[in-house]
């Protein structure tokens, strides 16, 4: 059966249409223009940063930021094992080696104590650590209060993968405001979408200027096409930036709707033994995706059982990210793990969380889950 209710579909409407049409009629259809400039300024402001450069994806933003930290062959970059492949892929683009660290079982975000142990171990081995890349998993910020001093003591810059977390906060500071730089994603399933796209944000003006230059094929300021180094075709288009600006005006409402979905799920599973919401204590998350964690011994059923039941009724779900150290492509990579990420992969399930979900769809989801819980 094809899904009728998707996990996190784009939420677009008349406002986005008007912004796109205006940008199209302006004639600025190339990867420059006033919408692009304004979008960069607005995202920088929303994330508490001084500067931003809009690019083709969150992966591109991570790649550029890591290049600026000196990531290259012979160096390592520490990343969480519980993340989407883009985090690790961006490291490999630079030639550096990813080193995977396990997560906090309560939040899914990087285990800061284990990170400290890993940095000490790498330093003792004489490894050159170019950066640490924490991930704000499913829209909840990592524990930067604890993490930043650990990285500062080790002399290692932080590049935050905030791809899923626009609009979230930690310690009253917005997602994207932590570390040397941060990356957002505006992919089609994110809380704010430009169809495809991303943004690099930082307070370091020279870093952002360098990334902007590299993202524009490293073209020198000459009347002809002059290049002294290899660059990338990474810039976002003016048209997609217009879509993003419209989405940004609706962001707070879209976050509120995702928060309502999470509250519904909390009530649905409140009386279910062995079921908890991942990172349930974080009230500052944007709730991009609500994830339940099911202990099958206590619950009497597996997360995959509920996934199959919902699929039969046209409702999409998704397992938690498969840990990077279990991915065939990274089978030889170093990893420091406790088993927490593997358990979350086995026991976690992301539920439909989109802000475009109608009341009728929400009721169908609730009723379908309710029937399952009566007879798992």
Secondary structure, DSSP 8 states (H G I E B T S, - for coil): ---SB-SS-----HHHHHHHHHHHHHT--SS-SHHHHHHHHHHHHHTT-SEEEEES-HHHHHHHHHHHTT--TT-EEEEESSS-HHHHHHHHHTT-EEEEE-B-TTTSSB-HHHHHHHHHHHHHHT--EEEEE-B-GGG----HHHHHHHHHHHT--BEEE-TT-TT-EETTEETT-SSSEEEEE--TTSSS--SS-EEEEES-HHHHHHHHHHHBTTB-SSSS--BSS---B-B--HHHHHHHHHHHHTHHHHHHHHHHHHHHHHHHTTT-TTEEETTTT-TT---SSEEEEE-HHHHSS-HHHHHHHHHHTTB--EE----GGGSGGGTTS-EE--SHHHHHHHHEEEE---TT--HHHHHHHHHHHHHHHH--
